[in-house]
Amino acid sequence: MKVYNILNKCILASLTIVVFGIYGRAQGISVRNNLLWDLTGSPNFGIEIPLSEHWSIGANGELKTWPRFFPWDKGTKDDARQWKYFTVVPEVRYYPESVYNGWFFGGDLIYSHYNASKIHLPLGLFKDLKDKRHQGDFYGAGLFAGRSWWISDHFRIEAEAGIGAGYRKAKEFECQHCGDELGTVKGLQLVPKLGLNIAWNPVARKKAKKEITELINQIEDSQPPVQRVRTPEIIVQKPVERQLTAVEELAKNHPLLHPVGEYVPYSKGTVVRKMPGALYVFYEQGRAEVKRSITTLSGPRDNGPVIDEILSITEQILADEASSIAKIQIVGLASFEGDRWRNASLSLDRAHALKNFVQQHFNIPNEKFEVVGGGEAWADLRDQLNDLLNAGGGADLTVEELKTAIEIIDTEKDIDVRERKFKAAAGGKIYEKMHRGLFADQRSAGYLRIYYDIAK
């Protein structure tokens, strides 16, 4: 392989990795090394970037410039063996659970430029290299499956296997270093894929902690201060009895409505499901689109009546000339499936989706909304589990399973460790039952409070 050819392709691969890396810093990048390739004396590097909760893209690369298996294996003067190559394998993966967690399935493209002679590969691969030297290219594609296991907050082990097929075209030489050219070989070739990867998430894990602090704890860092409304002193000769406005009459029977003087910001740990009068719109797993009807693993869920009530109450306030909207408080939540950084962002997206939906029907400026991403709904989940325990079981969970789930929440403060304990408890049965039922209640955005003001 000519030196300039190697350098050109290395530069191309490096630029690709840099582009992926810039984008990946915002998404949760992971880098990996295939230990099986290392055993063949082939330096390699892989990169993976999530595109959504379940999909990721990546690329693997190998560059081997020395002729034997390892740089120090010089062989003998008459030894015609050599195995040099440059390989790039871009890929796409799908994770049924969530990116970087559990099983994954994928497809890849393969390009390799190789210069090899007198080597014996298993499974009948490139069998004509036993007696000749080939220098050329291979283009292919393949499918694979594998599984990922977290072994710490930063490291994972991946095992994968697959099969690929492609087209090769190479010049054939006599089996010497500068032997005569004999012609060209070309045709289809099957290639296996095996990997035992050690993967590292340096940016994603550090960034996750920062994002969780900024998004989930934004109620401490970013919430506006409590607005205390001072009522001006009015000196009157006689007490005058004021007639209630239409909104005040409505508020007497609907705890969603509060005068602006009673404003209280959302605080971390609030059990949203127990807030009187709050209206909740539920979302599909991993999504943030407001829909009148959604499908969950436990069955269909109708958002229609709640959406109609939200629009009706908002319309009535806007129609009352004696009152006005001071603030609409919306909080989004997510179940704890997947990574925390993703769920923090998803909860905020759900709150914004409900705000945007209301603004599509009414001309309400952005400053009238208080939009909060509550992150993973641990407080709501803990409260719901306790209600089921007091009822003697429910949601397909036994009393003992409910006690185990509550104990995990109460005793394990590290969220990542807590999630892993849930997935391991009772052989994964508790997590699976919650995934089929309770998690659907956590994927929501709540119309928590509408604060109104009275025209003077």
C-alpha atoms as one frame of an Amber mdcrd trajectory, in Angstrom:
protein
   0.000   0.000   0.000   1.505   3.352  -0.989   2.220   5.828   1.792   0.275
   8.692   0.210  -2.756   6.424  -0.191  -2.656   5.576   3.508  -2.283   9.235
   4.507  -5.172  10.403   2.321  -7.514   7.833   3.785  -6.352   8.506   7.327
  -7.036  12.215   6.835 -10.532  11.424   5.487 -11.267   9.159   8.445  -9.944
  11.769  10.885 -12.152  14.501   9.421 -15.152  12.184   9.645 -14.405  11.453
  13.299 -13.974  15.187  14.059 -17.346  16.012  12.472 -19.000  13.160  14.379
 -17.273  14.289  17.557 -18.479  17.908  17.334 -22.044  16.730  16.882 -21.610
  13.988  19.464 -20.609  16.349  22.251 -24.223  17.475  22.386 -25.706  14.022
  22.065 -23.749  11.549  24.235 -20.772  10.262  22.266 -19.209   6.836  22.896
 -15.838   5.512  21.685 -14.811   1.856  21.554 -12.066  -0.621  20.747 -12.566
  -4.154  19.382 -10.453  -6.477  21.531 -10.682  -9.296  18.940  -9.107  -7.052
  16.298  -6.381  -6.180  18.793  -5.536  -9.890  19.060  -4.819  -9.945  15.318
  -2.383  -7.038  15.684  -4.813  -4.573  14.105  -5.143  -1.140  15.791  -8.761
  -0.027  15.627 -11.074   2.700  16.823 -14.872   3.090  16.851 -17.222   5.971
  17.537 -20.986   6.013  18.183 -23.451   8.889  18.461 -27.135   8.588  19.449
 -29.700  10.162  17.136 -32.715   9.444  19.367 -33.671   7.270  22.319 -33.351
   4.100  20.218 -31.174   4.902  17.160 -27.483   5.676  16.785 -24.903   6.056
  14.025 -21.218   5.265  14.177 -18.087   4.210  12.377 -15.245   1.749  12.974
 -11.786   1.979  11.469  -8.624  -0.153  11.247  -5.187   0.763   9.941  -2.440
  -1.878   9.775   0.761  -0.771   8.020   3.178  -3.522   9.071   3.335  -6.794
   7.110   2.995  -9.411   9.895   0.455  -9.766  12.645   2.401  -7.540  15.057
   5.024  -4.793  14.439   7.753  -6.787  16.164   7.087  -9.948  14.081   9.766
  -9.489  11.378   9.695 -13.033   9.999  12.567 -14.199   7.815  14.091 -12.784
   4.667  12.371 -15.397   2.499   9.037 -15.148   4.304   6.522 -13.781   1.785
   3.705 -13.391   4.324   2.176  -9.982   4.690  -1.149  -8.535   5.757  -1.628
  -4.785   5.409  -4.949  -3.050   5.152  -7.074   0.009   5.820 -10.754  -0.513
   6.674 -13.672   1.853   7.380 -17.080   0.547   8.477 -19.879   3.132   8.997
 -22.928   1.670  10.748 -26.394   2.343  12.141 -27.805   0.658  15.255 -31.259
   0.187  16.782 -31.622  -0.437  20.547 -35.125  -1.737  21.549 -34.576  -0.595
  25.159 -32.569   2.629  24.728 -29.259   3.674  23.181 -26.246   1.961  24.845
 -28.518  -0.354  26.867 -29.225  -4.069  26.221 -29.696  -5.691  22.821 -29.013
  -3.879  19.562 -29.411  -4.646  15.845 -27.785  -2.894  12.945 -26.437  -2.661
   9.459 -23.122  -1.437   8.101 -21.194  -0.559   4.961 -17.668  -1.871   4.472
 -14.693  -0.495   2.566 -11.218  -2.024   2.779  -8.000  -1.515   0.839  -5.661
  -4.466   1.406  -2.258  -5.822   0.410  -1.907  -9.448   1.542  -0.093 -12.631
   0.602   0.532 -16.153   1.862  -1.962 -15.992   4.727  -4.493 -18.611   5.784
  -7.806 -17.118   6.883 -10.533 -19.232   8.548 -13.892 -20.176   7.000 -12.403
 -20.252   3.491 -12.062 -16.487   3.303  -9.898 -15.195   0.448  -8.495 -18.701
  -0.002  -6.460 -17.713  -3.088  -4.187 -15.661  -0.803  -2.467 -18.881   0.282
  -0.304 -18.862  -2.841  -0.541 -15.346  -4.311  -0.352 -11.703  -3.303  -3.365
  -9.462  -3.829  -3.548  -5.686  -3.689  -6.952  -4.146  -4.138 -10.285  -3.074
  -2.652 -13.369  -4.619  -1.066 -16.809  -2.942  -0.972 -19.644  -4.516   0.987
 -22.544  -4.300   3.425 -23.761  -6.433   6.301 -26.187  -7.020   9.160 -25.334
  -7.706  12.790 -26.755  -8.073  16.288 -25.252  -7.712  19.735 -25.691  -6.747
  23.358 -24.286  -3.977  25.571 -23.576  -4.253  29.311 -22.668  -1.312  31.591
 -19.793  -2.235  33.912 -19.419   1.262  35.437 -20.741   4.789  34.916 -18.322
   5.275  32.017 -17.474   1.839  30.580 -19.442  -0.797  28.696 -18.730  -4.205
  27.221 -20.282  -5.043  23.846 -20.501  -8.408  22.111 -21.648  -8.499  18.488
 -21.769 -10.885  15.532 -22.994 -10.610  11.976 -22.435 -11.405   8.316 -21.612
  -9.244   5.339 -21.218  -9.626   1.607 -19.491  -7.557  -1.008 -17.448  -7.205
  -4.142 -13.670  -7.395  -4.287 -11.322  -6.332  -7.059  -7.564  -6.719  -6.723
  -4.388  -7.085  -8.751  -2.787 -10.514  -8.366   0.992 -10.981  -8.097   3.401
 -13.813  -7.669   3.954 -14.484  -4.011   7.038 -12.265  -3.612   7.334  -8.736
  -2.433   7.814  -7.410  -5.969   6.565 -10.403  -7.938   5.206 -10.164 -11.474
   1.630  -9.058 -11.962  -0.524 -12.018 -13.044  -3.812 -10.267 -13.698  -6.917
  -9.165 -11.830  -9.170 -11.136  -9.480 -12.704  -9.988  -8.741 -16.026 -11.337
  -7.560 -18.384 -11.668  -4.602 -17.129 -12.523  -1.135 -18.817 -13.262   2.209
 -17.205 -11.865   5.378 -18.135 -12.520   9.026 -18.311  -9.850  11.711 -17.246
 -10.567  15.289 -16.654  -8.052  18.011 -15.869  -7.932  21.699 -15.708  -4.206
  22.351 -14.705  -2.154  25.336 -16.635   1.149  25.071 -16.125   4.411  26.930
 -18.603   7.292  27.349 -16.351  10.165  28.510 -18.350  13.126  27.217 -21.875
  11.769  27.601 -21.597  10.855  31.265 -19.949  14.112  32.277 -22.332  16.109
  30.149 -25.312  14.210  31.481 -24.582  15.319  35.041 -24.310  18.911  33.876
 -27.518  18.757  31.838 -29.452  17.075  34.600 -28.390  19.850  36.971 -29.437
  22.487  34.449 -32.691  20.886  33.313 -34.089  18.876  36.212 -32.855  21.296
  38.900 -33.712  24.371  36.899 -36.323  25.145  39.505 -33.461  26.068  41.871
 -31.189  27.679  39.241 -33.448  29.242  36.628 -36.900  29.845  38.129 -37.971
  33.446  38.423 -38.274  34.730  41.966 -41.646  34.573  43.635 -43.637  37.617
  42.667 -45.309  39.158  45.648 -48.154  41.366  44.600 -48.748  44.254  46.925
 -52.286  45.492  47.053 -52.348  49.265  47.131 -54.180  50.823  50.010 -57.517
  52.233  48.987 -59.145  54.721  51.252 -62.912  54.575  50.996 -65.596  56.185
  52.991 -67.801  53.120  52.991 -67.047  49.434  52.340 -68.042  48.661  48.784
 -69.032  45.121  47.914 -67.411  44.184  44.570 -69.125  41.790  42.231 -67.053
  38.733  41.357 -65.767  38.456  37.803 -66.615  35.486  35.604 -63.149  33.995
  36.176 -63.478  34.348  39.949 -66.801  32.541  39.798 -65.176  29.815  37.701
 -62.273  29.549  40.164 -64.672  28.786  43.023 -65.338  25.388  41.433 -62.041
  24.706  39.695 -58.823  24.436  41.790 -56.723  24.870  38.640 -57.367  28.642
  38.810 -55.632  30.902  41.356 -55.262  34.658  41.751 -51.748  35.871  40.920
 -51.149  36.810  44.554 -51.103  33.082  45.388 -48.323  32.307  42.893 -45.942
  29.533  44.012 -43.148  28.255  41.709 -42.838  24.555  40.981 -40.330  22.897
  43.298 -38.293  19.734  42.910 -39.942  16.711  44.514 -43.493  18.003  44.085
 -45.960  15.146  43.556 -47.600  16.512  40.438 -50.320  13.843  40.302 -51.724
  15.043  43.659 -51.957  18.761  42.754 -55.678  19.694  42.881 -57.243  20.539
  39.556 -54.121  19.929  37.461 -54.804  18.694  33.942 -52.462  16.138  32.352
 -51.747  15.311  28.725 -49.965  11.990  28.223 -47.363  11.183  25.564 -46.095
   8.163  23.682 -42.806   6.650  24.834 -39.857   8.811  23.818 -42.125  11.354
  22.070 -43.225  14.928  22.737 -46.140  15.420  20.307 -49.535  16.397  21.731
 -52.123  13.900  20.436 -55.799  13.455  21.311 -55.301   9.703  21.526 -52.193
   7.594  22.103 -51.429   3.874  22.374 -49.474   2.435  25.316 -48.473  -1.110
  26.240 -51.400  -1.176  28.691 -53.878  -0.018  26.044 -55.160   3.181  24.394
 -55.316   6.450  26.326 -57.696   9.298  25.431 -56.289  12.810  25.876 -59.302
  14.370  24.141 -61.420  15.382  27.185 -58.406  16.931  28.978 -57.319  18.847
  25.865 -60.877  20.172  25.433 -60.998  21.274  29.083 -57.639  23.071  28.809
 -58.846  24.980  25.744 -62.247  25.725  27.306 -60.860  27.158  30.559 -58.264
  29.234  28.712 -60.926  30.580  26.370 -63.197  31.564  29.271 -60.422  33.546
  30.955 -59.555  35.361  27.732 -63.242  36.164  27.162 -63.605  37.828  30.584
 -62.746  41.499  30.104 -62.541  41.984  33.863 -59.765  39.413  34.269 -56.544
  38.455  32.486 -54.028  35.615  32.457 -50.991  36.422  34.603 -49.146  33.127
  34.307 -49.767  29.582  33.027 -47.624  27.016  34.825 -46.741  23.887  32.807
 -44.484  21.050  34.005 -43.300  18.156  31.806 -42.259  14.754  33.145 -40.699
  11.515  31.848 -40.439   7.909  32.999 -36.982   6.704  34.018 -36.472   4.484
  30.943 -33.248   5.386  29.135 -30.516   7.866  30.101 -31.181  10.694  32.566
 -29.841  13.401  30.246 -32.237  12.318  27.531 -35.220  12.188  29.923 -34.433
  15.649  31.316 -34.485  17.097  27.805 -37.588  15.071  26.859 -39.576  16.339
  29.877 -38.831  19.943  28.896 -39.788  19.218  25.264 -43.156  17.856  26.453
 -43.882  20.987  28.492 -43.005  23.194  25.502 -45.175  21.025  23.228 -48.228
  21.680  25.423 -47.446  25.417  25.531 -47.103  25.520  21.730 -50.376  23.608
  21.358 -52.226  26.223  23.443 -50.599  29.056  21.475 -51.851  27.489  18.234
 -55.414  28.166  19.463 -54.949  31.420  21.399 -52.741  34.476  21.029 -50.935
  34.225  24.378 -47.353  35.617  24.492 -44.450  33.459  25.646 -43.834  35.547
  28.772 -47.219  34.454  30.151 -46.005  30.841  30.398 -43.795  29.254  33.018
 -42.458  26.107  31.323 -40.499  23.620  33.448 -38.868  20.264  32.650 -39.276
  18.112  35.759 -37.080  15.285  34.439 -37.737  11.735  35.589 -40.940  11.575
  37.657 -39.502   9.809  40.704 -41.718  11.664  43.218 -44.872  10.788  41.288
 -43.774   7.171  40.850 -42.999   6.829  44.570 -46.418   8.244  45.472 -48.214
   5.980  43.002 -46.426   2.882  44.308 -47.412   3.831  47.860 -51.085   4.214
  46.854 -51.001   0.754  45.254 -49.369  -0.697  48.361 -52.089   0.786  50.590
 -54.682  -0.737  48.264 -53.146  -4.201  48.663 -51.485  -4.342  45.247 -52.319
  -3.309  41.720 -50.982  -2.552  38.227 -50.004  -6.253  38.106 -47.572  -5.713
  41.029 -47.817  -7.763  44.217 -47.472  -6.297  47.699 -43.949  -7.697  48.024
 -42.932  -6.300  44.633 -44.313  -2.882  45.608 -42.375  -2.944  48.884 -39.183
  -3.839  46.994 -39.699  -1.001  44.488 -40.367   1.570  47.237 -37.319   0.409
  49.193 -35.075   0.878  46.128 -36.307   4.468  45.684 -35.992   5.318  49.400
 -32.553   3.796  49.984 -30.631   4.375  46.735 -29.848   8.059  46.120 -27.635
   7.516  43.040 -30.130   7.617  40.167 -28.027   5.506  37.776 -27.527   2.786
  40.402 -31.217   3.004  41.320 -32.254   2.329  37.704 -29.933  -0.661  37.470
 -31.350  -2.075  40.707 -34.876  -1.769  39.321 -33.886  -3.688  36.200 -32.242
  -6.426  38.275 -34.885  -6.747  41.029 -36.825 -10.034  40.962 -35.013 -11.064
  37.792 -36.277  -7.978  35.948 -39.973  -8.780  36.558 -40.707  -5.593  38.534
 -39.195  -3.364  35.849 -41.041  -5.239  33.085 -44.405  -4.870  34.860 -43.799
  -1.166  35.432 -42.768  -0.770  31.785 -46.108  -2.294  30.692 -48.210  -0.151
  33.009 -46.993   2.517  35.429 -44.430   4.159  33.146 -47.253   5.370  30.882
 -48.477   7.555  33.794 -45.091   9.303  34.074 -44.861  10.375  30.413 -46.899
  13.558  30.775 -47.115  17.330  30.778 -49.312  18.982  33.373 -51.341  22.183
  33.129 -50.633  22.766  36.846 -51.898  26.259  37.553 -53.452  29.215  35.750
 -52.871  32.423  37.681 -55.242  35.270  36.836 -55.279  38.964  37.567 -58.247
  41.287  38.040 -58.455  44.456  35.992 -58.410  47.592  38.170
